[in-house]
Amino acid sequence: MGPETGPPGRKRRRAPLRPGKLVPSRSRMDARWLARIFALVDVACALMMAAPVTLGRDLLTGFAWTLAIPIAMRAFGAYDFPRKQSLKRHLNRVGKALVSAALVATLASLVFNPIDARSALPLLGASACLVALHAGWWKLIDHARRQGLLTPNIVIVGATANAQRLIEAAMRTGEVNVLGLFDDRLRRAPVNILGVPLLGDTDALLRHRLAPYIDRVVFAITATAETRVRELADKLGVLPHPLNLFVDGGTPDEDDATLARIATGAEHPLSGWRDFRRRRLLAKRALDLTLAVMGLAAAGPLMLAIALAVKLDSPGPAFFRQRRHGFNNEEFLVWKFRSMRNDAADANAARQIRAGDDRVTRVGRFIRSTSLDELPQLFNVLRGEMSIVGPRPHAVGMKTAGVESAKLVAEYAHRHRMKPGLTGWAAINGSRGPVDTQECVRRRVALDVEYIERQSFWLDLYIILMTVPCLLGDRSAVR
C-alpha cells in the first residue's frame, strides 16, 4: 500500500506506529509458535552434536547436556525475542544458557563418570552451532517484524487520555502497531494523538479499508462508563475482530503488561468472541493443504477437459476471476471456470443468477449444476485465501433486489470471521446459489455464523462427506 496523501501535491508523513508494509491479518505469524519450532531445532542440533558423547561412555553427560539446553534457553529468555532487543543482547542470553547447560553436563560427569576432557570437544562444537542458529533466529524474527508479519495491528476506539497511555506503551514496547483512532465525538476529538491519526467515527470503522489488516479493536474509554462500553461492544460486535478494553489507571509497567496481553490475545475480548486455538487452525490448514493437493492431482485431467470445453463452447477465456470478500473483510480474486458469455460477465454480482438465465452457456449450465465450475478455487485454498470448508465467499458489492446484500443483515460481517470455503454448513443445509431476497440473505448468514461458532475438525469432515450427496440431491437450487 502506497504512502498516504493529504492535499494535492503534498505527502502526509506515515504515522509513527504504522508499519511500512500492511499485511493481511490472515498472514500474520505467531512468535510463540516460532519459538517452539526454534526450541525443537535446538534440541535436535544439541542431540546430533552431542552424539559422540552420548554414544560413548559418557552417556549421562550427553543426556544431561541435551535435556538442559531447552530448559536453560527458556529460563534465560532466549526464546522471547523482545522487539527492541539487539542481536548482541540476545546472544548474551544464549551464552548464559549454554554456560548453565555445560555446568549441568559437567556436574553429571563428575558425579557419575570419570572426567574425560575429550567429552568437552563435541559439546563446544554444539555450543558454536547453537550460537550460529540463534543469530539466524534473531535475523529471521527481525526480518519478519520489518515485513509486518509478527507485530499485531490494532485500532483504538476513543481519542482519550487512556488512548494516549496505550500509544505511549506501544511506543515503549513495540508490542503492537497502532493504525489509527476512531471516535464518535469528531468535533471534540484531536486530529491525532502522538502522531496516530483520527480516522473517523465508529461508523467509518465498520467499513474502513484498513479492516483486512486489523487484528484487534481496543476500547480506550473509561471503564466505569459501562453503558457506553456495552453500546460500543454491541455496535462493533459485527466486526470480525476481537474487541478489548484498555482500562484506566496503572503504572507504565502495568500498562505495558496489559498491552502485551492484548497483543497475544490473552486479554479477554468484550464481544465474547474467542480466537480459535492455534491447534485447531493448524489442523484446519493441514486438512486444507492435504485435500487441495490431492484434489488438484485427481481432478487435473478433468479440469483440463472442462477448460477446453469452455473455450470451444463460447469465445473468451476459460477462467473467470471475481473480487470477493474473504477472512477479516480482505478482498481477493476467486477463480472459477467461466460459465457465462464473456460479454455478459458480472464482476460485481449486481444481477444474481436466476432460473433460465440467458447469460449462462451450454457448458456453463452443466458445470454450474454440478459445482464443477468451483474446482479452480483449490488454487485459492493453496494460497491460503480460502479453506475447503467455510462460508461461501460473496462478491464485493453483491446486490440483492437492488440493495447491497451486506446492508440487509446486521450480522453480515460475522461471516468474515473465518476464511471462506469451497463448501460449507450453509451449502449442505440447502442455502446455495443466489441470495435474491432478504430472507435468503438472513438464512445464509445465520447458517454461516452457526458454523463459525461450532467449527471443529470433525464438523469439517462431516461437511466434506455430506457435500457430494447434498449437492447431487439438491435439484431445486438455482446455479
WOHU-V452890 format. One record per pair of residues at least 6 apart in sequence whose C-alpha atoms are under 7 Angstrom apart, sorted by the first residue. I is the first residue (numbers start at 1). J is the second residue. D is the distance in whole Angstrom. If there is no record, write none. Layout:
# WOHU-V452890
((I;J;D) (I;J;D))
This chain:
# WOHU-V452890
((1;21;7) (1;22;7) (4;11;7) (4;12;6) (5;11;5) (5;12;5) (6;12;6) (15;195;6) (15;196;5) (15;197;7) (16;195;6) (16;196;7) (17;177;5) (17;178;5) (17;179;7) (18;177;6) (18;178;6) (18;179;5) (19;148;6) (19;177;7) (21;147;6) (21;148;6) (22;148;6) (22;213;6) (23;148;6) (23;149;7) (23;213;6) (24;212;5) (24;213;5) (25;212;6) (25;213;5) (25;214;6) (25;215;6) (27;149;7) (28;149;5) (28;150;6) (29;149;6) (29;150;5) (30;150;6) (31;150;7) (35;79;5) (39;70;6) (42;130;7) (43;66;6) (43;69;7) (43;70;7) (46;66;6) (46;126;6) (47;66;6) (49;122;6) (49;123;7) (49;125;7) (49;126;5) (50;62;6) (50;122;6) (50;123;6) (50;126;7) (52;122;7) (53;59;6) (53;62;5) (53;119;6) (54;62;5) (54;63;6) (58;113;7) (60;108;7) (61;105;5) (61;108;6) (61;109;5) (64;104;7) (64;105;5) (64;108;7) (65;101;6) (65;102;7) (65;104;7) (65;105;5) (68;101;5) (69;98;7) (69;101;6) (72;97;5) (72;100;7) (72;101;6) (73;79;7) (73;94;6) (73;97;5) (76;93;6) (76;97;6) (77;93;7) (78;90;7) (78;93;6) (78;94;6) (83;174;6) (87;138;7) (91;131;7) (94;131;7) (98;127;7) (109;115;6) (144;150;6) (145;151;6) (151;175;6) (151;176;6) (151;177;7) (152;176;5) (152;177;6) (152;215;6) (152;263;6) (153;176;6) (153;177;5) (153;178;6) (153;179;7) (153;213;7) (153;214;5) (153;215;5) (153;216;7) (154;176;7) (154;177;6) (154;178;5) (154;179;6) (154;214;6) (154;215;6) (154;216;5) (154;217;6) (154;218;7) (155;178;6) (155;179;5) (155;180;5) (155;181;6) (155;216;7) (155;217;5) (155;218;6) (156;163;7) (156;180;6) (156;181;5) (156;182;6) (156;217;6) (156;218;5) (156;219;6) (156;220;6) (157;181;6) (157;182;5) (157;183;6) (157;218;6) (157;219;5) (157;220;6) (158;181;7) (158;182;6) (158;183;5) (158;219;6) (158;220;5) (158;221;6) (159;181;6) (159;182;7) (159;183;6) (159;189;6) (160;220;7) (160;221;7) (162;220;5) (162;221;6) (162;248;6) (163;220;5) (164;193;6) (169;255;6) (169;256;5) (170;176;6) (173;256;7) (175;260;6) (175;263;6) (176;263;6) (180;196;6) (180;197;5) (180;198;6) (180;199;6) (181;196;7) (181;197;6) (181;198;5) (181;199;6) (182;198;6) (182;199;6) (182;200;5) (182;201;5) (182;202;6) (182;205;7) (183;200;6) (183;201;5) (183;202;6) (184;201;4) (184;202;6) (186;201;7) (191;197;6) (191;198;5) (192;198;5) (206;239;7) (211;328;7) (211;329;6) (212;328;5) (212;329;5) (212;330;5) (215;241;6) (216;241;5) (216;242;5) (216;243;6) (217;241;6) (217;242;6) (217;243;5) (217;244;6) (218;243;6) (218;244;5) (218;245;6) (218;246;7) (219;244;6) (219;245;5) (219;246;6) (220;245;6) (220;246;5) (220;247;7) (222;247;7) (222;248;6) (223;247;6) (223;248;6) (233;270;7) (233;271;6) (237;271;6) (238;411;6) (238;413;6) (238;414;6) (239;413;6) (239;414;6) (240;328;6) (240;413;6) (240;414;6) (240;416;6) (240;417;5) (242;269;6) (242;271;7) (242;273;6) (243;269;5) (243;270;5) (243;271;6) (244;268;7) (244;269;5) (244;270;5) (245;270;7) (261;267;5) (284;457;7) (288;381;7) (288;387;6) (288;388;6) (289;382;6) (292;378;5) (292;381;7) (292;382;7) (296;378;7) (307;318;5) (309;363;7) (310;318;6) (310;338;7) (310;363;6) (311;317;7) (311;318;6) (313;363;7) (314;341;7) (315;342;7) (316;342;6) (318;337;6) (318;338;6) (319;335;7) (319;336;6) (319;337;4) (319;338;5) (320;335;6) (320;336;5) (320;337;6) (320;338;5) (321;333;6) (321;334;6) (321;335;5) (321;336;6) (322;333;5) (322;334;5) (322;335;7) (322;347;6) (322;395;7) (323;331;6) (323;332;5) (323;333;5) (323;334;6) (323;395;6) (323;396;6) (324;331;5) (324;332;6) (324;333;6) (324;334;7) (324;393;6) (324;394;6) (324;395;4) (324;396;5) (325;331;5) (325;332;7) (325;393;6) (325;394;6) (325;395;6) (325;396;6) (326;332;7) (326;385;7) (326;393;6) (326;416;6) (326;419;6) (326;420;6) (327;416;5) (327;417;6) (327;418;5) (327;419;5) (327;420;7) (328;416;5) (328;417;6) (329;416;6) (334;377;7) (334;380;7) (335;376;5) (335;377;5) (336;373;5) (336;374;5) (336;375;7) (336;376;5) (336;377;6) (337;373;5) (337;374;7) (337;376;7) (339;360;6) (339;361;6) (339;363;7) (339;364;4) (340;359;5) (340;360;4) (340;361;5) (340;364;6) (341;359;6) (341;360;6) (341;361;6) (344;359;6) (348;395;6) (348;396;6) (348;397;6) (348;398;6) (349;395;6) (349;398;5) (349;399;7) (350;398;6) (350;399;5) (352;434;6) (352;436;7) (353;434;6) (353;479;7) (354;478;6) (355;478;6) (367;373;5) (368;479;5) (369;479;6) (380;386;6) (381;387;5) (381;388;7) (385;419;7) (386;419;5) (386;420;5) (386;421;6) (387;419;6) (387;420;6) (387;421;5) (387;422;7) (388;421;5) (388;422;5) (388;423;6) (389;421;4) (389;422;6) (389;423;5) (389;424;5) (389;460;6) (390;418;7) (390;419;6) (390;420;5) (390;421;4) (390;423;6) (390;424;5) (391;415;6) (391;420;5) (391;421;5) (391;424;6) (391;448;5) (392;420;5) (392;421;5) (392;422;7) (392;423;7) (392;424;7) (393;420;5) (397;404;6) (398;404;6) (398;405;6) (399;405;5) (400;435;7) (400;436;5) (400;437;6) (401;436;6) (401;437;6) (406;412;6) (408;438;6) (409;442;6) (412;445;6) (414;449;6) (415;445;7) (415;448;6) (415;449;6) (418;452;7) (424;463;6) (425;447;6) (425;448;7) (425;451;6) (425;463;6) (426;432;7) (426;444;6) (426;447;5) (426;448;6) (428;466;7) (428;467;6) (428;470;6) (431;444;6) (432;477;7) (433;477;6) (433;478;6) (433;479;5) (434;478;7) (435;441;5))
